[in-house]
Amino acid sequence: MPEHFHLLINEPEVGSPSTVMQVLKQRSAHALLPNKRRTDPRQQTLFPETLRPPFWQARFYDFNVWTTKKRLEKLRYMHRNPVKRGLVLSPEQWRWSSYRSYSMDEAGPVRINEGWGKISFEPRVA
């Protein structure tokens, strides 16, 4: 979706889904927001830090999925959402979807059942 995304994850072995989302939000914002050091100093007055809107909303919506039936229901909703919104005519046309991977076993930009690599979800000590 242009303004939001859907993510279906398992409970992490260490940490919590909130930690997963925190890391995801921090890393993507850091990668996608303009780097201050590379910004032309003359442009800093155009978008002062205090006026720049946040990259992410403060909270995410979560829903516990306990059954295979509910998991399939959520996947169908996620895959049909771009069609319902009028962005594409069929689910396989939406590039940022896992639909083609599930239905046609095709690799695409949305990876399924892959590890987080170097990202650590160790709990922080307060």
Buried (B, 14 or more C-beta within 10 A) or exposed (E): EEEEEBEEEEEEEEBEBEBBBBBBBEEEEEEEEEEEEEEEEEEEEEEEEEEEEEEEEEEBEEEEBEEEEEEEEBBEEBBBBBBEEEEEEEBBEBEEBBBBBBEEEEEBEBEEEEEEEEEEBEEEEE
